Amino acid sequence: MKHLIYSPGEPAGIGPDLILKLSSTNFWESLKSKIVVMGDIDLFRDRSKALDLNIHINEIKDFKKIKPNKRKSIQVFHASKCLDTTPSKLNPKNSKYVLEILDQSIKSVYKIKVLV
C-alpha cells in the first residue's frame, strides 16, 4: 500500500479526535502507508487545540507530494468547509460537508489510485 485516505465522518464525532491522537503516537510513524486526512483543515486545527495535542497540520494540495507519516503531524487535503467544528454537538448543516468529503475521497481514489 502506498497511501490511505482517512475520512473522519461527522465533525462532531470522534473521527477527528482519533486521527489526531493516533498521529501523536510512535505507531503513526511506523505505518508503511502514507495517510492523508480528507476534510476541513480548520476542523483539525480547532480539535487539536481543544484536545491540547499540539499537532502540526500540513495542508496537501497535490497527492503526489504526500510525505511519510511524522509523529505529531497530519497531512490534510482541504476538500470542503464544515459549518460547525463543535465536538459532541451534531449539526444537521454539516451533512453536506460529510457527503462532499466522501465524494472527494472517492474521486481521489479513481484519479490517483490511492486506497481508501
N, C-alpha and C positions, 0 to 999 in steps of 0.2 A: 504494500500500500504506500502511496505517495502522500496523499492529502486526505483530510477529513473535514467536512463542513459540519459545524455544530449549530443547530437551530435551537435557541433556548426556549421557544414557545411563548406562552403568556408572560408579559413583562412583570406582572405582579407575583408570578410563581417562583419556584426555586431554581429554575433553569439558569438564570444569570448568576445566581449565587454559587451553584455547583461548579460552573466552569471557572469562575474566579477563584474559588477555594482550591480546586484541582490544580490550577496554574501556580499556586503558591507552594506546591509540594515538589519533592525531588523526583517523584514518579513522572511528573509533567515532562521533565527534560529527557527521561529515559524512553518515552514513547517514540517509536520509529516513524510514525506518521506525523506529518506537519498538520496542525489543527488550525483552521480558520473559523472564527465565530461570525455568523451572519446576523446582522441586526443593527440597531441604533447605537452608535458609538457613545452617545450621551447616556444611554441606559447603563452601560458597563462602567462608565466613569462615575456616575451617581452611585451605583450599587457598590463599587469598590470603595468609595469614600464612606458610604453608610456602614459598611462592614469593617472599616478601618484596616483594609488589606494592603493598601499602597501598591496596587498592581499597575504596571505600565501598560497603557492601552495604545497599541500601534495600529493606525488605520492602513488597511491594504486596499489599493486601487487596482492592482494587477495581480492575478493569481500566479503569474509566472515568477513573481518576486517574493513568494512566501518563503520564510526562513524557518529553520528548525525551532522547535519549542524551546523557550528560555524561561527559567523559573521566574515567577512574579511578573510575567509579561504575556499578554494575549494579542493576537492579530485579528482585527475586526474588519470585515468588509461591510462598510456602512451602506446598507441596501434600502433602508426606509427609516422613517421617523415615527417613533411611537408617541402617543399623545400624553401619556402619564407614566412616569417611572416609579411611582409609589409602590413599594413592596407590600404584599399581603392584602391589597385592595384592588379587586378586579374592576376593570373599566371596560364596558362593552365597546367603547370607541376604539379600543386597541385591537379589536378583532380584525379589522382591515390590515393593520400592521402585521399581525401574526400570519395571515394568509399571504401577504406580499413577501414576507421573509421565506416562507416555504416555496412560493413560486420562484423567487430569485435563486434559491438553493437548487431547485430542480433544473432551472435554465443553466446554471453554472455547471452542473454535472454533465449535461449534454455538450456544453460549449468547450469545457476544458478537461472533461473526463476525470473528475475527481470523485471520490467516494463519499456519499452522504451517510 
